Amino acid sequence: MHVPDGFINAPVSAVAGVVAAGAVAVSLRGARRELDERTAPLAGLVAAFVFAVQMLNFPVAAGTSGHLLGGALAAILVGPWTGVLCIAVVLLMQGVLFADGGLTALGVNIDVMGVVTVVTAYALFRGLVLVLPRTRRSVTLASFVAALVSVPASAAAFTLVYAVGGTTDVPLGKVLTAMVGVHVLIGIGEAVITMLTVGAVLAVRPDLVYGARGLTAPLKLRVGGELVDAAPAAPAAPASVGSPRKLWIGGVVTALVLAGFVSFYASASPDGLEKVAADQGIDAKAEEYEHATADSPLADYGVQGIAAERLSGGLAGVIGVGATLAVGTGVFLVVRRRRAAAAESA
């Protein structure tokens, strides 16, 4: 659902950019409470993983494909504030290195694909976790529902932005119906990917899943006819608790394989927004805008000068994963250090 230049007019794009900058600034402060010495590197990995999986367009209907947005997955794994930052890093790298998503529309993309998905998904996820039994199965179920709803919510948010600043005159009812309809189908794919990923991390390192913290209910004892919380026993140090190095290495390898090899088999059909834009005429003025990084050596997810399509695309994916991992990890480690410095000075 990357919005290109030319879909939204300049004034509304500028306002969306201000909103996105504010959301990123607030998220930087909020992420200080979520990140610690173990989760800061994991957050960089989440950004790289989202980048990789977004290269894997899957077919959802005749002539249409979809891909992961990632807001729900990031929020559940590393927290909502950090989740917004993860998606912002991914969108920035895609726009600057790969000419994917307009640079003037970067604010729109962060708002629609990052802020809306994270807020919608995490609010719904927390609500479900509170009412469902406190089990890992409940967390995976809640992640499925939250991810499913977040995608059509993002589509509706784009339609709202288009209603205010669209560059073409298209009936909004048709746009809303088409956008939400196709993105409900895309949401099913998003939900499956999110559920499987969250479930896999829960199986090996549940302590690293932000949305599963405090999952175990306290032991109750009956004293004088009343149930009271038992004093927590000193936990034995399980082998799974400690450095997340194995999970980090496994995640990096998985992201590299997905972006460098599996992405070659992704659907070539236009994604949901591209299909609706072509059908409804939203993209009528998009051709007037040339992407600012259209001449990037990695534009369109290929390496300039390499004729072999498979090698070019795979190498571009590997470079993208590495760049996103480096930038994301760097950002989150800086945020983590600022938290530590603030704690020391307090």
N, C-alpha and C positions, 0 to 999 in steps of 0.2 A: 504493500500500500504506500510505497514511496511517492510522495507528491512531487512532480517535477515543476520547474519554473514555467509560468504561464497559465497555470490553473487558477491561481489566486492573485488578485491585483496587488500592487506594491504597497498601498497603505495598510491593508489588512495583513499582508505578509510581515510588514514592519511591526505591527502591534503583536502579532503572534510571536515574532522574534523576541520582543520585550518580555512577553509572558513566559516564553521558554527560558530566557536568561534568568528571570526571577525564580522559576521552578528549579533550575540547576543550582542557583545560589542557595536557596533554601535547602535543597537536597544535600549540598555539600556540608551544611551545618548539621543536618539530621543524620547524615551518614557517620558522623563522628561517634554517635551513640551505638551504631550498629557494627562498626568494624573493630576488630581486635587483631592481634598478631597472627591468628590463624585464618580469619575470614577475609582479610585484605587481599592476600594472593588469590583466594577462591573467587573473590569478586571480579578480578581481572580475568580469570578463567571463564566465568559466566559470560562476560562480555564477548570473549573470543568464541565461545561455544554458540552464542546467539548469532554472531556474525556467520559462522560456518553453516548453521542450520538454515539461516535465511537464504542461503544459496540453493537450497533443495526445494524448488517449487514442485508441488504435487498437484495432480489433476483433481479438480472438484466438480466440473461439469463440462459439457461439450464446448471445447474451445477456450476454457478458462482454467487457470491454475491458482494456487495460493501458496503462501509460505508463512513460516513462523513469524509472529511479531515479537514475542519474547518478554513482554512486560510482566505477564503473570509468572512465568518461570523465574525471572530475575528477582521479583519481589518476594516470592516464596522461599527461594534459596538463600538470598543474602539480605533481605529486608526491603521495604518500599522506598526509602530514601536512596539507598544504594542502587536499587533497581532502576530508578529514574536515571541515575548517572550511567549505569551500564548501557541502557538503550541510547542515551545521548552520545556516548563514546562510539557505539556502533554506527549510528547515523552520521556522525561527523567523519569517521573513517570512510564510510561508503561514499559520501558526497565528495570528499576531497580527493581520495585516491582513485575511485572507480566511476566517478560521474554518475552515481546512482542516487536519485533524489536531488532536486534543485537546491542550490546554495541559498538563493533568496527565499526558498521554501523550507529551509532547514528548521526554522522556528515552528512552522506548521507541522512538520514531521515529528519534531520532538514532542509537541503538545499532543498530537493525535495518536502517534504510535508509542510514545513513552508515558507521558503524564496520564492520559485518559486510561490506557490499558492497565497501568500500575495501580492507580487509585481504584478503578472499578474492580479489578481482580482481587486486590488485597483486602478491600473492604468486604467483599463477598466471601473470600476465603476465611477471614477471621470470624465472620458471622457464622459460617457453617461449622468451623472448628469448635466454636463455643457451644453449639447445640448438639453436635454429634458426639458419640462416645470418644473418649480420649485415647485413640488408637492410631497406629500408623496407617491402617486402611482408611480411616476417616480423613487423614491428611491427604492421601492420594486422591480420594473421591472429591474432597473439597477443591483440590488443585485442578481436577478435570472440569468441574462446574465453573470455577472462577475463570479459567482460561477460555472456556467456551463462550461465556458471556462477554468477556473483554473485547473480543474481535468485532462483533456487530456494534458494540458500544463505540469502538474506535471509528467504525464506518459512519455511524450516526453523527459523531463529532465532526468528521470531515464534511459531511453534508451541511452541518450548521455553519462551519467556516465558509463553505462554498456559497451558502445562502447570503452571507454578508459580503463576501469579496470575490465571487466567481467572475471570471472574465468573459463568460458566454451566457446567453440568455436561454436557459434550459429549465423546463418545469421541475420545480424542486420535489414535487411528489414522486415523479418518475425516478429522479436521482436517488431519493431516500429509499424507495422500494427496491430498486436495483442494487444499491450498495449494501443495504442490510441483508437482502435475500442471499446474495452470493457470499457475503462474509459470514453468514450463519454456517454455511457449508465449510468455509475455510476454518471457522472456529472449531469445528469438529476435529480437523487435523491438528490444529493448535492444541486442543485439549488432550488429544492422545499423546502428542509429543511431550507436553508438559507433565502429564500424569506418569508416563514411563520414565522420564528423566528424574522427577522428584522421587518416584518409587525406588529407582536404582540407587540414588544417593542415600535415601533412608535405609536401604538394606545394608550399606557398608559403613556409613558415617552419619547416623541420625543426629549426632551432636552438632553437625555443621549445617543443618537445615534450619534457617532462621524461623520459618513458620511452624516448626515442630518443637521449638524450645518450650520447656515446661509441659511436655506432653504427658508424662507419667503423673498420675494423681497420687497425692500423699497417702501413706498407709494410715488407716483408721484403727483406733483402739477404743473398746467400750470401757469407760471408767465411770462408776457410779450410775450406770444406766444410760450414759450419754456417750456419743461418739466424738472423739477428739483426735486431732492429728498426732501421730506418733513422731517422736524425735527422729530426724533422718539419721540413718546409720552412715558411718564413714564408708563411702563407696570404694570397692576395690578398683584398682586401675585396670580397666579392660584393655585388651591389646589394641582395640580400635580407637581408643582415645589417645591423642597425642598429635604428632605432626601429621598434617594432611598431605604429605608429600606424595604418597602412593595415589591418592585420589586426584591430586593435581596433575601428576604425570599421565595417569590414565585419561583424564579429561582432555589434556593437550593433544595426546596421540589421537583420541577420538575425533577432536575438532579438525586436526590436520587431515585425517583420512576422509572425513566428510567433505571438507572443502577441496581437498586436492584430488580426490578420486571419485567419490560417490556423486559429487555435484555434476559430473559429466552426464549423468543419467537423469538429471532433473527435467521436469516438463518444460518444453520450450513455448508453451501457450502463454498468452498474456495473463498477468495476475488480475485479481478482482477489480482493482481500480482502473487498470489499463483497459480492461474489457468494457467496463461501464462507461468510461470516458469516450471510447471509440463509438460505442453504441448510441450514447446520448448526446454526443457532440461537445462534451466538456473540453476535449483537447483541441478545439478548433484553432486556438491561438498559441498553442504550445510550440508549434513549429517555428514561430517567430523568435523563440528564445534559444540561444545556443548555450549549453552548459559551460560554466566558467572553466571547468577542468576537462572539457571534452577531448583535449589533446594530451591528457595524462597518459603516460606509458602503460597504465593499468586500466584505462577506460573500458567500460563494458566487460569487466572481469576477464581480460585477456592481456597477455604480455606483448607489448609492441615489438615487432621484429621476429616473433616466433610463429612460423606458419602452421605448425601442427596444432590443430584446434584442441585436442585433448591435453597436450603438454602445456599449451598457452593458458588454458583455463585452469588447469590444476595448479600450475605454478602461481598464477594470480591468486587463487584461493589460499594457498599456503602462505604467500606474502601477506595477504589480508589478515589471516589468523594471527600471524606473528606480530604484525603491526598493531592490531587491536589488543592483543595480549600485553604487549609492551606498554602501550599508552594507558590502557585500563589499569594495569597493575601499578604503574607509576603514579597515576592519579590517586588510587586508593591507598597506597603506601604513604603518600604525602598527607592525605586526610587522617590516616591512622597516627602518624607522627605528631600532627597538630593536636590530636586528642590527648596523646601522651604528654605533650608539652604543657597543655592546658591543665591536665591533672597534676603535674608536678608543681606548677606555679600556684595552684589553688591552696 
